[in-house]
Amino acid sequence: MNPYPFPYFVRIIFIYYCLSTYRFFACRALLTFFLLTASQAFAVNHYEVVINKSVGESHISAHSLRSVFSMHLKTWPDGTKIRVFVLADDDPLHQIFSKEKLNVFPYQLRSTWDRLVFSGTGQAPIKVNSIEEMLEKVTSTPGAIGYLWRAYLNENVNALTIK
Amino acid sequence: MKMLTRSQLSNFLTGFSGKIVKQFMLLLLFGSVSFCVYAENLGTQKTITNSQSQGTSLKWLPAYALPSFITEVKRPTWINNAADWYQKKSVQGDLQIHGFIGQSYIVTSHNDVFGNSDKGGSFGLTEAGLNMSFRPLPKLLVSAQVLSRRAGKGNSGMPRLDFAFLDYRLYSHEANQFGIRAGRLKNPFGFYNDTRDVPFTRPSILLPQSIYFDRTRNLALSGDSVQMYGDFSHSKWGTFSTQLGFFFPIVNDKDTRASVLEGLSGRLTREPSYIGRGIYETNDKRIRLAVSGVWLNANYVPTITEPLSSGALQFSPIYFSAQYNAERWSLTSEYAIRHFAFSGFNNQKLDDTNFYGESYYVQGEYRFTPKWEGFVRYDALFTDRSDKSGKQWASENPAERNGLEHSRYAKDITVGLRWNVTPEFMLRAEYHHVIGTGWLSGLDNPDKALTNKEWDLFAIQGSYRF
């Protein structure tokens, strides 16, 4: 008995059909994978922690960075004042930055700052209203630290690498 | 228990339907006012962006850049200098000014909280504060806050100096810090005491009263003190922060005297006291654990007519606090065991006063969206943990105390909702069902016999900060 119920050419067409569908799905999976990694790369790499040119640092540990933005670490290693600039709590860059670089939720930063301000044991970071203002303030304030989308980086500020 | 609560709730609802309508109207009113504020903000933002797009952003003009008819108005140069100095410092963030104001509307059944809340509700709770901090040197911080609190008969609203101190950082290496503070300082205990007057930093309108009594608040709030502090931080394990202090408590206020010295007419003097707190936090601030302790001393000076000698009061509570923070929800619990002891009064009854009180609460918060938050809490207070029902206390003096056993405990179930209208403006509402009158203020409820064991409290609050 013929083990194949269909003639040869029908089988060929069927296999081609299967292959093409498979290829389609494989391509789509690959594409999705690439897109995902690409968007991840976009999220991680499209902003930088920036400092004023007067600060002689080129890198900072993630741990010290968290301490700076929690307003506990107040001076650079050379003894000058750290001046911290942030965007509003609900700004997308602020949210990405606090979750990814500091590993804390924005509401936790807010309550940390409120505790410092209203018990008098510390100061709040200085709030800027736009990314342009962030660039302007970090450029002009000695000891300043903030964050910027890559597109806004220029030679007037230094980017800080996080170890 | 469930049935009981439900029937009480329905009683409350039917009994207070009129009031609830009133409260709803008020909430609407608050809502419309807040919307106006919001709309106004939108308007100003628009005008600001407009002016920026025309390239005329607001700037501090030097005097020579102004037309002569303005500069001809003779202003003393020191005013200009001061204004320039202020502008420069505040732009750099070395000088900061913050403040807040909060107004609450409270309605209760039976017992009064912050004014005549039982008879048709009251606007009896107003809180306002203004604070300044200045960093003249990298390691030196100066800060001060003035606070006004109008709350029932205990607090008149008279502004008072809440804190004013110098903070000098002695050592700083990476994330490890060590320093000293001197002046009038907030007493660090529990998670909330340092900032308990700021509506934005509290989880609810009324903090869990078992731990944060509003009755003896000024005694606990701040003191004239010297504190050492240190943050020890590890990149993997997290941060351990400590504060240790020596202080003189603030004892000369009405509410403290009324609740500590029931029936006595003399006065309190302050004695050296000690306080300490240690907080452990993981690096992502998800887990926070704290232990705090106070050893508070005061002396009693009797009036000439009192047959007493000057006695000593000692109040030494220990607090354990724990919190877990996720993106959407937080779980918080605090437990306190509080030791009271009187001695040297030369009066058998007073000198025998030596007991341990117990308090705890469990609280869950949920953030539906960044703008809307809700919470549920169970809070329990026992004035004397060896006599939780108050029966033994009543049996010591049945003639006066029978039927008042409920003044020795309080169990409070609270639900609440918070709306962050803008980052600066917030509205919230909460409902308490309370069994017991352990934390009721004696000044607001002078006749104990008229207080009710089971009662309800509803409150709404609007608060603004900058």
Interface residues (C-beta under 8 A of the other chain):
Chain A: S61 A62 H63 S64 R66 S67 H72 L73 K74 T75 G79 T80 K81 R83 V84 A88 D89 D90 N103 V104 F105 Y107 Q108 S111 T112 D114 R115 V117 F118 S119 G120 T121 G122 Q123 A124 P125 I126 T141 P142
Chain B: V91 Q92 G93 D94 Q96 H98 F100 G129 N131 S133 R135 P138 K139 L141 S143 A144 Q145 F163 A164 F165 D167 R169 S172 E174 A175 Q177 R181 L185 K186 P188 D194 T195 D197 V198 F200 T201 Y229 D231 S233 S235 N283 D284 K285 N325 E327 R367 P370 P423
